[in-house]
Amino acid sequence: MHRDKFLDVVRAGAILAVVGQHWAMPVLSYADGRLATGNALATPGWWVVTWLSQVMPLVFFAGGAANLMSLRRANSSRDWLAKRVRRLVLPVLPLMALWLVIPDVLLEWGIPKQPVEVAGAIAAQLLWFLAVYLLTVLITPLMAAAHRRFGLAVPAVMAGAAIGVDVARFADFGLVGFANAVFVWLAVHQLGFFYAEGGLGALNPRKALALSGAGFGITALMVAFGPYPASMIGMPGAPVSNMSPPTVLLFFLAVGQIGLLLALKPKLLAFAANPAIGRSLDWLGARFMSIYLWHMPALVVVAGITVYGLGYATPEPGSVLWLAVTPPWLAGIGIVLALLLKVFSRFEATGKTTATAGTPQLVLAALLASGGLLGLAAHGFTTPSNPLDGPLPWVALTIAGYALSGRRIHAARITTRFLGHAVAVTESAKLSR
């Protein structure tokens, strides 16, 4: 099967940028039983880095293109959805299994609760992407039909809706802002359809640069004259975040980033043509989800050993000492991640199992798994006195979603099967405490 090397480069670059940013930006220190956390990108002037390092728009763009291509090759939308759901959810199951017991183990070893809670939150917080992406995958067949009929009007309407959501959000209706987790990311995902069909991909460098200038230009104007912060990631203590929930600014940032990469497409394809680079892209592509899921636990391991165990504190960001220690810091976490991938990347490789579930059951499966992952991202792997106040209900939802995405289950048995999984997970966790 022919692979689009440009998309491979975009995906690989995006995951490397995500990992590099998440590993380099923590500012950590430990004293008196508490772990203090900060963000190096909060350094004055460093916000400009986030206009390129905030690559989640590129992940959704590349995902949109790849989803449309694979959907059109599939035997049916049902087969496509079944494979997508199972491939996305399976790699997260071992992560959940470990983090149901790790906090209790750490507490038994005498580690104070606050750093354990921070570690549990860090391990779970990035699951928001998987929750949102599952919903995106779920409605991809419908969005593909809308794309065929309405074309550019679809992302334009979504971007307009995202602007309306922002207006309401900044008018003190804050919770409505979470609707943009749908509008913004679906709009960017929809742009990938135009690449898959050749329209965006056929732009010459001059037109691509014009597109990039328009995207970045609108972003800059909205930052200069609107209520939007300059940083494209959330900053500690900042009253507004462009990322959580996302603002429409990220849609225009996506346009700027996509245009820039399309202008560089000939050079990126030449880069990918190198055999060694091609093998690296294949290796990364086969482990995309595993790298995403396990790169923060790798950070937790290294930070636990160095910051908690050895008393290391992050130097002042941008200082000579910070520049000196960052490469070995990144290398140490990279070694831990490589070891984790040796064990857990196999779950991503086996995510192509045959499924016989019907479409309604698959829809329910995706919704349950998405809800479970979103709950975990919001609450983390905590250690409450009552297990039902912690991650258990969200883990049960995710497992139930995965179970329902496989073998067809009669409608009357779905609730029973779900409750059975929930009870099994709860009892297992109680025994581990």
C-alpha angles and dihedrals in degrees: 000000000000115000125206103239093196090060090046090056092046092050093045092047091048095052092046090050092049092050095043093049095046092049098044102042104061115104105198138180135157131212138148095003096308132105113216116208131193140160124249090206089065086075108117111271095011092103088089089070090063092064087073103021093055094086103159089105088059091049091056091043093052089043091054092052093046093045094053092046093049093042091057091051094048124101090234140347088251092058090045094050093047093054093044095050094047093044091051098044103039097069092055095056097079090046090056093045092055096044092052088068105024096079092053091047092051092049090049088055089058099255110150117256098241097064089042090054090048090051092049091050093049092050092053107032097083091058086088088083093055091047093052094040091053089057089047091053091046094059097035093104090054092045090049089055090048089049092054092051105035106020115186091006089078099063089035092057091046092050089049090051089049090054089052090050090051091050090054092043094054090045088069097271090115100163092059087069090079089071086076089069081077103033099043099043094041090051091053091044088053091056087063089064089063090054091048090054093050101249098109094029091058095057113121117231093261094054091042091054090049089053090048092049091051093050096046091040094056089045091053093048092050091050092047098046105019137065093266124118118234094237116086092208129058116269127208110265095003113142092219132035125197089205110042099072098006119242126213086257088082091060092057090042087055091054090052094047094045092050091050093051092046089053088054094043097109091052092044092052091049088050091051091049090071106103094225092049090047091054090049091051091051091050093049093044092055091052103037096121094040092053091048094048098044105036093085095047086052088055090049091054095050094042090049092053098042106030101033099026103036102025095243116164125195111254120236106292112254094020122125090251092051090051090049098049098040097077095053089041090055092043092052093051090045091057091051091048091051090054091049091050090053088062105032109029089081089075090063091048091055095048093104098081119145115261129195101187117131123243097260090050091049091051090052090046093053092046093049094047092046091050092049093049092046090051091051091049091052099043104026128207096308131168108229122170089243109057092210090063091059135058097302099093091048093047089050091052092051094048091047090052092052092047092051092050092067126050119022111259124196111250092243091058099048096086092046092050092048093049090047091056092046093052092046092052092046094050092046091053092048090054090051093056 
